[in-house]
């Protein structure tokens, strides 16, 4: 992750990764949750203080941090905003909104990326999607997949 810190500044990852003390009385304490796609697909929908949330093992969240390989994309009605499909070896998820990001990343099939975004469950669909608000190309990072697997297992053992 030294390349990420060099590109975005020291503490960039730490700001997103730092676990917060969870206080169910305050929605602002809901941080992005590191999950495998298979875990995200097991989540249920719920409400907290009148707001829509997702629950993984009874821990509420609205945003996720996932990593995986871009395995394809579809053009949408907005030609400049395709939908990408991300595979982390545990499942596949749809990622939307990549062209509306402040820092543009030209995605292509085979890239390994980090995605942070809001989880949405569009009406009439069978599975959630991610509306991205951050995408980082990690393709050149060594051991990226094994490190990600270890990070998620570590987080899961501490918080879920």
ZAPA-241501 format. One record per residue (C-alpha): y, x, z. Coordinates in pm, 1 decimal, always signed. Example, Ala and Ser with C-alpha at 12.3 -4.5 7.8 and 13.67 -1.06 7.14 Angstrom:
BEGIN
<rec><yy>-450.0</yy><xx>+1230.0</xx><zz>+780.0</zz></rec>
<rec><yy>-106.0</yy><xx>+1367.0</xx><zz>+714.0</zz></rec>
This chain:
BEGIN
<rec><yy>+0.0</yy><xx>+0.0</xx><zz>+0.0</zz></rec>
<rec><yy>+230.3</yy><xx>+301.8</xx><zz>-8.5</zz></rec>
<rec><yy>+330.0</yy><xx>+208.4</xx><zz>-364.4</zz></rec>
<rec><yy>+443.2</yy><xx>-133.9</xx><zz>-248.2</zz></rec>
<rec><yy>+654.9</yy><xx>+9.4</xx><zz>+33.2</zz></rec>
<rec><yy>+805.7</yy><xx>+265.2</xx><zz>-204.0</zz></rec>
<rec><yy>+894.4</yy><xx>-3.5</xx><zz>-457.2</zz></rec>
<rec><yy>+1022.6</yy><xx>-272.8</xx><zz>-220.0</zz></rec>
<rec><yy>+1130.7</yy><xx>-74.5</xx><zz>+85.7</zz></rec>
<rec><yy>+971.6</yy><xx>+28.9</xx><zz>+412.4</zz></rec>
<rec><yy>+842.0</yy><xx>-263.0</xx><zz>+614.2</zz></rec>
<rec><yy>+808.9</yy><xx>-489.7</xx><zz>+308.6</zz></rec>
<rec><yy>+440.2</yy><xx>-560.6</xx><zz>+371.3</zz></rec>
<rec><yy>+485.7</yy><xx>-563.9</xx><zz>+749.2</zz></rec>
<rec><yy>+741.6</yy><xx>-843.9</xx><zz>+721.8</zz></rec>
<rec><yy>+492.1</yy><xx>-1067.4</xx><zz>+544.5</zz></rec>
<rec><yy>+179.9</yy><xx>-959.1</xx><zz>+730.3</zz></rec>
<rec><yy>+301.5</yy><xx>-958.3</xx><zz>+1090.8</zz></rec>
<rec><yy>+116.9</yy><xx>-1230.5</xx><zz>+1276.8</zz></rec>
<rec><yy>+347.8</yy><xx>-1448.2</xx><zz>+1480.7</zz></rec>
<rec><yy>+272.5</yy><xx>-1613.0</xx><zz>+1810.1</zz></rec>
<rec><yy>+160.6</yy><xx>-1954.6</xx><zz>+1701.8</zz></rec>
<rec><yy>+360.4</yy><xx>-2239.6</xx><zz>+1850.1</zz></rec>
<rec><yy>+251.8</yy><xx>-2577.6</xx><zz>+1718.0</zz></rec>
<rec><yy>+579.8</yy><xx>-2729.2</xx><zz>+1838.3</zz></rec>
<rec><yy>+782.6</yy><xx>-2535.8</xx><zz>+1581.3</zz></rec>
<rec><yy>+714.6</yy><xx>-2552.8</xx><zz>+1206.8</zz></rec>
<rec><yy>+909.5</yy><xx>-2229.2</xx><zz>+1152.9</zz></rec>
<rec><yy>+622.8</yy><xx>-2044.9</xx><zz>+1322.2</zz></rec>
<rec><yy>+394.9</yy><xx>-2134.1</xx><zz>+1030.9</zz></rec>
<rec><yy>+363.3</yy><xx>-1807.1</xx><zz>+840.6</zz></rec>
<rec><yy>+170.1</yy><xx>-1727.8</xx><zz>+525.5</zz></rec>
<rec><yy>-200.6</yy><xx>-1714.2</xx><zz>+602.9</zz></rec>
<rec><yy>-422.4</yy><xx>-1447.6</xx><zz>+451.0</zz></rec>
<rec><yy>-725.0</yy><xx>-1630.4</xx><zz>+317.3</zz></rec>
<rec><yy>-1003.9</yy><xx>-1589.0</xx><zz>+70.5</zz></rec>
<rec><yy>-987.6</yy><xx>-1850.4</xx><zz>-204.2</zz></rec>
<rec><yy>-1315.8</yy><xx>-1997.4</xx><zz>-76.2</zz></rec>
<rec><yy>-1151.3</yy><xx>-2048.4</xx><zz>+265.1</zz></rec>
<rec><yy>-850.1</yy><xx>-2213.2</xx><zz>+104.0</zz></rec>
<rec><yy>-1077.9</yy><xx>-2450.5</xx><zz>-85.3</zz></rec>
<rec><yy>-1239.0</yy><xx>-2553.1</xx><zz>+248.5</zz></rec>
<rec><yy>-905.1</yy><xx>-2653.2</xx><zz>+400.0</zz></rec>
<rec><yy>-813.5</yy><xx>-3007.1</xx><zz>+485.4</zz></rec>
<rec><yy>-478.0</yy><xx>-3176.3</xx><zz>+461.4</zz></rec>
<rec><yy>-297.2</yy><xx>-3297.2</xx><zz>+769.3</zz></rec>
<rec><yy>+44.2</yy><xx>-3353.3</xx><zz>+918.8</zz></rec>
<rec><yy>+236.7</yy><xx>-3172.8</xx><zz>+1185.4</zz></rec>
<rec><yy>+562.9</yy><xx>-3315.9</xx><zz>+1319.0</zz></rec>
<rec><yy>+570.3</yy><xx>-3550.7</xx><zz>+1021.0</zz></rec>
<rec><yy>+533.6</yy><xx>-3270.6</xx><zz>+765.3</zz></rec>
<rec><yy>+240.9</yy><xx>-3210.9</xx><zz>+534.6</zz></rec>
<rec><yy>+31.0</yy><xx>-2907.0</xx><zz>+626.8</zz></rec>
<rec><yy>-308.3</yy><xx>-2762.8</xx><zz>+545.8</zz></rec>
<rec><yy>-560.2</yy><xx>-2679.9</xx><zz>+814.8</zz></rec>
<rec><yy>-812.1</yy><xx>-2398.0</xx><zz>+819.3</zz></rec>
<rec><yy>-1025.9</yy><xx>-2411.6</xx><zz>+1134.1</zz></rec>
<rec><yy>-752.2</yy><xx>-2628.6</xx><zz>+1289.1</zz></rec>
<rec><yy>-478.9</yy><xx>-2368.7</xx><zz>+1224.1</zz></rec>
<rec><yy>-194.3</yy><xx>-2532.5</xx><zz>+1028.8</zz></rec>
<rec><yy>-15.6</yy><xx>-2359.0</xx><zz>+743.6</zz></rec>
<rec><yy>+186.8</yy><xx>-2439.0</xx><zz>+434.0</zz></rec>
<rec><yy>+182.2</yy><xx>-2102.5</xx><zz>+255.5</zz></rec>
<rec><yy>-91.8</yy><xx>-1852.1</xx><zz>+176.6</zz></rec>
<rec><yy>-127.0</yy><xx>-1489.4</xx><zz>+79.6</zz></rec>
<rec><yy>-415.8</yy><xx>-1427.9</xx><zz>-157.7</zz></rec>
<rec><yy>-515.8</yy><xx>-1144.2</xx><zz>-385.9</zz></rec>
<rec><yy>-740.2</yy><xx>-1133.9</xx><zz>-687.5</zz></rec>
<rec><yy>-784.8</yy><xx>-1075.9</xx><zz>-1057.2</zz></rec>
<rec><yy>-609.3</yy><xx>-1283.5</xx><zz>-1322.4</zz></rec>
<rec><yy>-894.7</yy><xx>-1432.0</xx><zz>-1526.4</zz></rec>
<rec><yy>-696.8</yy><xx>-1651.3</xx><zz>-1762.4</zz></rec>
<rec><yy>-397.0</yy><xx>-1868.7</xx><zz>-1821.7</zz></rec>
<rec><yy>-291.1</yy><xx>-2188.7</xx><zz>-1991.0</zz></rec>
<rec><yy>+40.1</yy><xx>-2263.1</xx><zz>-2151.6</zz></rec>
<rec><yy>+211.5</yy><xx>-2563.0</xx><zz>-1999.6</zz></rec>
<rec><yy>+474.0</yy><xx>-2801.7</xx><zz>-2126.2</zz></rec>
<rec><yy>+723.0</yy><xx>-2538.6</xx><zz>-2010.9</zz></rec>
<rec><yy>+630.1</yy><xx>-2265.6</xx><zz>-2259.7</zz></rec>
<rec><yy>+785.8</yy><xx>-1993.4</xx><zz>-2043.9</zz></rec>
<rec><yy>+590.2</yy><xx>-2095.8</xx><zz>-1733.7</zz></rec>
<rec><yy>+214.0</yy><xx>-2071.0</xx><zz>-1788.8</zz></rec>
<rec><yy>-45.7</yy><xx>-2150.1</xx><zz>-1524.2</zz></rec>
<rec><yy>-264.2</yy><xx>-1856.9</xx><zz>-1419.9</zz></rec>
<rec><yy>-612.0</yy><xx>-1858.7</xx><zz>-1270.4</zz></rec>
<rec><yy>-690.2</yy><xx>-1607.9</xx><zz>-998.0</zz></rec>
<rec><yy>-1042.1</yy><xx>-1497.2</xx><zz>-892.5</zz></rec>
<rec><yy>-1101.3</yy><xx>-1307.7</xx><zz>-565.6</zz></rec>
<rec><yy>-1484.4</yy><xx>-1302.2</xx><zz>-598.2</zz></rec>
<rec><yy>-1512.8</yy><xx>-1596.3</xx><zz>-354.8</zz></rec>
<rec><yy>-1353.4</yy><xx>-1859.3</xx><zz>-578.6</zz></rec>
<rec><yy>-1091.1</yy><xx>-1938.0</xx><zz>-839.9</zz></rec>
<rec><yy>-750.3</yy><xx>-2098.0</xx><zz>-783.7</zz></rec>
<rec><yy>-465.0</yy><xx>-2209.5</xx><zz>-1007.1</zz></rec>
<rec><yy>-129.5</yy><xx>-2034.5</xx><zz>-960.6</zz></rec>
<rec><yy>+191.7</yy><xx>-2195.0</xx><zz>-1087.4</zz></rec>
<rec><yy>+555.7</yy><xx>-2096.9</xx><zz>-1099.5</zz></rec>
<rec><yy>+516.3</yy><xx>-1730.3</xx><zz>-1189.8</zz></rec>
<rec><yy>+806.6</yy><xx>-1723.0</xx><zz>-1436.9</zz></rec>
<rec><yy>+1055.3</yy><xx>-1867.0</xx><zz>-1188.4</zz></rec>
<rec><yy>+1026.9</yy><xx>-1570.1</xx><zz>-953.8</zz></rec>
<rec><yy>+1331.0</yy><xx>-1354.3</xx><zz>-876.5</zz></rec>
<rec><yy>+1136.2</yy><xx>-1040.6</xx><zz>-973.8</zz></rec>
<rec><yy>+950.1</yy><xx>-1108.3</xx><zz>-1297.7</zz></rec>
<rec><yy>+595.9</yy><xx>-975.5</xx><zz>-1330.6</zz></rec>
<rec><yy>+444.5</yy><xx>-998.9</xx><zz>-1677.2</zz></rec>
<rec><yy>+92.7</yy><xx>-1115.2</xx><zz>-1595.3</zz></rec>
<rec><yy>-207.1</yy><xx>-1059.7</xx><zz>-1816.8</zz></rec>
<rec><yy>-580.6</yy><xx>-1110.7</xx><zz>-1791.3</zz></rec>
<rec><yy>-750.6</yy><xx>-841.0</xx><zz>-1582.9</zz></rec>
<rec><yy>-452.5</yy><xx>-759.8</xx><zz>-1358.8</zz></rec>
<rec><yy>-512.7</yy><xx>-746.9</xx><zz>-983.4</zz></rec>
<rec><yy>-225.5</yy><xx>-924.3</xx><zz>-807.2</zz></rec>
<rec><yy>-100.7</yy><xx>-1033.9</xx><zz>-468.4</zz></rec>
<rec><yy>+32.1</yy><xx>-1390.6</xx><zz>-456.5</zz></rec>
<rec><yy>+226.9</yy><xx>-1553.2</xx><zz>-175.3</zz></rec>
<rec><yy>+310.5</yy><xx>-1917.3</xx><zz>-222.1</zz></rec>
<rec><yy>+312.6</yy><xx>-2273.1</xx><zz>-101.4</zz></rec>
<rec><yy>-12.6</yy><xx>-2465.3</xx><zz>-114.9</zz></rec>
<rec><yy>+13.5</yy><xx>-2794.9</xx><zz>-301.3</zz></rec>
<rec><yy>-241.9</yy><xx>-3064.9</xx><zz>-365.0</zz></rec>
<rec><yy>-118.5</yy><xx>-3257.4</xx><zz>-669.5</zz></rec>
<rec><yy>-207.7</yy><xx>-3627.1</xx><zz>-674.6</zz></rec>
<rec><yy>-520.1</yy><xx>-3702.1</xx><zz>-873.6</zz></rec>
<rec><yy>-657.0</yy><xx>-3347.1</xx><zz>-858.6</zz></rec>
<rec><yy>-971.9</yy><xx>-3224.8</xx><zz>-686.6</zz></rec>
<rec><yy>-835.5</yy><xx>-2897.6</xx><zz>-551.8</zz></rec>
<rec><yy>-519.0</yy><xx>-2734.3</xx><zz>-427.0</zz></rec>
<rec><yy>-293.2</yy><xx>-2507.3</xx><zz>-633.6</zz></rec>
<rec><yy>-47.0</yy><xx>-2238.6</xx><zz>-531.3</zz></rec>
<rec><yy>+321.6</yy><xx>-2258.8</xx><zz>-621.1</zz></rec>
<rec><yy>+400.9</yy><xx>-1888.1</xx><zz>-612.2</zz></rec>
<rec><yy>+719.4</yy><xx>-1746.5</xx><zz>-471.5</zz></rec>
<rec><yy>+602.7</yy><xx>-1385.1</xx><zz>-475.2</zz></rec>
<rec><yy>+371.8</yy><xx>-1197.4</xx><zz>-710.4</zz></rec>
<rec><yy>+306.6</yy><xx>-823.2</xx><zz>-692.9</zz></rec>
<rec><yy>+96.8</yy><xx>-623.6</xx><zz>-940.6</zz></rec>
<rec><yy>-152.2</yy><xx>-416.4</xx><zz>-738.3</zz></rec>
<rec><yy>-358.7</yy><xx>-307.1</xx><zz>-1038.7</zz></rec>
<rec><yy>-286.4</yy><xx>+61.7</xx><zz>-984.4</zz></rec>
<rec><yy>-362.9</yy><xx>+58.9</xx><zz>-609.8</zz></rec>
<rec><yy>-682.8</yy><xx>+242.3</xx><zz>-515.4</zz></rec>
<rec><yy>-948.4</yy><xx>+49.0</xx><zz>-319.8</zz></rec>
<rec><yy>-737.7</yy><xx>-267.4</xx><zz>-347.1</zz></rec>
<rec><yy>-1026.1</yy><xx>-512.9</xx><zz>-347.5</zz></rec>
<rec><yy>-1222.6</yy><xx>-356.9</xx><zz>-60.7</zz></rec>
<rec><yy>-908.7</yy><xx>-320.1</xx><zz>+151.2</zz></rec>
<rec><yy>-818.5</yy><xx>-684.1</xx><zz>+86.7</zz></rec>
<rec><yy>-1164.5</yy><xx>-800.6</xx><zz>+189.5</zz></rec>
<rec><yy>-1137.9</yy><xx>-600.3</xx><zz>+513.4</zz></rec>
<rec><yy>-787.2</yy><xx>-735.4</xx><zz>+584.8</zz></rec>
<rec><yy>-895.9</yy><xx>-1097.6</xx><zz>+549.2</zz></rec>
<rec><yy>-1208.5</yy><xx>-1044.4</xx><zz>+760.1</zz></rec>
<rec><yy>-994.3</yy><xx>-876.5</xx><zz>+1028.2</zz></rec>
<rec><yy>-736.6</yy><xx>-1157.2</xx><zz>+1028.4</zz></rec>
<rec><yy>-1011.4</yy><xx>-1419.6</xx><zz>+1033.9</zz></rec>
<rec><yy>-1180.3</yy><xx>-1259.4</xx><zz>+1333.2</zz></rec>
<rec><yy>-852.0</yy><xx>-1252.8</xx><zz>+1529.4</zz></rec>
<rec><yy>-692.2</yy><xx>-1585.1</xx><zz>+1440.8</zz></rec>
<rec><yy>-959.3</yy><xx>-1827.9</xx><zz>+1322.3</zz></rec>
